[in-house]
């Protein structure tokens, strides 16, 4: 039995039908929804993180093969392994390329949020940020989310320019999942420098998507938050 077969078999044994059914509702897998057709085994994330430690040494090509699985948790495991391998060092460029070469399999918000910062953000921190512009301009929802979430690493280092530039690009995006992600990143900017966040919001808040605004101002004092929502600033 190959490593791929071993891992898949182990995960299938850990699955729980009730949890799988709940996850399929939570991750919007119905017709026309963002996760349409995704299949779940019903495995909790802490369990997957434990399994990822066990299989950390697998070959990079095995992790990429896991990423092709129809099962959501197998793809998440693959990404958790890739993050661990990237953090260990030695093959960062290969892992980064493999990640961007398989964005069509990183196809739900939790998959993006578990890996984009840790791989794309870290890799580009001391490199050109141009790949983020390309991702943010993609027709693929998940590539656009990868772009903005990757900047969380820059935010943690008190670098905000790329987050704000991408937020501007994504202001008119039609997808609610992008509105949430951009609002989340703006909120993270504000935690570190509220003036910079408000300098971005004030010329835009009346026309930006409502969900994006709500996420961005979630931690504002109540009166200030209401003024933003009521358009009275």
N, C-alpha and C positions, 0 to 999 in steps of 0.2 A: 504494500500500500504506500502511495506517495505521501510526502508531507502535506500536500494540499488535501488529499483524501482523508488523512488522519485528522487534520484540523477541522474540516467540514463535518466529519462524523462526530467528533467530540462536541462541537457546537450544537449539532442537531440533538444530541443526547441531553444537553443542558436546557433546551427550549421548553417552554410551558405554553400550552395552547391558549389559556385564558389571557396570559400576558401578551401573547402574539395578537390576539383579537383586539385587545385594548390599544396596543401600539398602532395597529393598522387604522384605527379610528383617529388616534391622536396625531399621526403623521399624514393625515389626509390622503389616503390611498384610493379613494373612490374615483369614478369616472369624471374627468375634467378637473380634478384637484391636483395640487402641485406634486404629490407623491403617487400619482396614479399608477397602479399596478405593482407597487413595491410589496415585497413579501417579507414577513417577520417570523422569526423563530420563537420570540418571547424570552429574551435573555437580558437581564439588567446590565447597565453599563459597568458597575463595579465588578461584576463577574467577568465581563469582557476585558477589563483592565488587568485582572489577575491572569487570565489566559494569555494576554499580550506579553506579560513578563515571561511566561513559560516559553513562548515561541519567538521571543526577541531575536534569537540567533538565526532564524530561517533566512534563506537566500532572498535577495531583493526580488528576483523574478517570481519566487513563490508568493511573496506579499502582493505583487502586482497581479498574479493569477487569482489570489483571494479577492482582490478588488473587482474582479469580473463576475463575482457570484450574484445570483438573483436574490440572495438573502441579505437583507439590510444589515443584520448583525455581523455577518461574515465580512461585508465591506467595511463596516466600522472597525472590526478587529484589524483588518489590513492596514487601515489608516493609523490606528494606535501603534501598531508595530512599526510603521514607517516613521512616525514621530519619534519613537524610542530610538530607532536606528539613526535618525538624523541627529538627535541630541547626543548620541554616543560619539559621533564624528567619524571622519575617514572617507565617507562616500556621499557627502552632502550634495554635491552637484548632480550625481546620478539620481539621488532620491528626489531632488527638486524637479529634474527633467521628467522622471517617471510620474511624479504627481501631476504636473501640468499636461502630460501626455494622456492622462486618464481622467480628466475632469468630468467627462460624461458619466463616469461611475461614482463620482462624488456628488450624488444627486439628491441630497436632502439637507435641510439646514443643520441638523446635528452633525452630519458628516463633515460639512464645511467648518462648522464652529469648533470641532475637535482637532482640526489639522491645519487650517489656512494660516493662522498666526504662527504656529509652531514650525511650519515648513516654509511657506512662501514669505511670510513676514520676516522671519529670522534670516532667510537666505538673502533677501534683498536689502537688508538693513544697511550694509556697507557696499551696496552695488546700485546700479541704475534702477530707478523706480519705474522706468518706461513699461515693463511688462504689466504693471498694475493698470495703466491707462488702457492697454489692449484688452485686458480682462474686463475692465469696467465698461468697455464699449461693445462687449460681446452680445450676441443674440441669446446666449444661454444664461438663464437666471442664476444658475449656480456659479458660473464663472464671475458674474458681477458681484455675487455675495462673497466669493473668495477674495476678490480685490479689496473690498472695503473691510472685511474682517481681518485680512492680513495686516492692515495698518494698526491693529491693536498693539502689535509689538513696537511700532514706532511711538505710539501714544505712551506706552509704558516707559519709553526713553525720553519722554517730554519733547517729541518731535511731532508736530501737529499738521504741518503744511500739506502732506500727502492725503491725510484723512479729509481735510477741508476741500482740497481740490477734487477728490473723488466724490465727496458729498455733493459738490456743485454739479458734477457730471450726472449724478444719479437723482437729482432733485425731481426730475419729471418722470422717473421710472414708473411704470404702471403696476409693478408687483408689490403687494403688501409686505412680502418677506424681505424685500429690499428696503422698504420704508422702515421696517423694524430694525434692520441691521444698521442702516445709516444713523437712525436716531440713537441707537445704542452706542455707536462710536462717538457721536457728538456728545452724548452724556459723559462718556469716559474722558473726553477732552475737558469738559467742564469741571469734572472732579479735580483736575489738575490745574486748570486755569479758566476760571469762570468768565473772565473778561473776553478771552479769545473765543469761547463758545458764543457768548452773547453778541460779540462783534459779527460773527457769522450769521446768527439767527435774526437779528433785528431787521436787516434789509430783506429778509426772505420769509419770515415766519408766517406772513399773511397768505402766502401763495404755496408754501411747501405742503406736502401731503400731511393730513391731520395725524395719522399714526406716527409718522416720522417726528413731528413736533411733540406729540405726547411722550414718546420715548426720550427725546432729547431733554425735555424739561421735567422729567419725572421727579427729580430730587430738588427742584427749586422750592423756595418758600411758597406757601400756599397762595398768598396774595399775588406774588410775581407770576406764579404758574397760571393763575386764573386770568391775569392781565394778558398773558400770551394767548391763551385759549380764546379769550373774548375779543382779541385784536384791539386792545385799548392802550397799548404802549406808545 
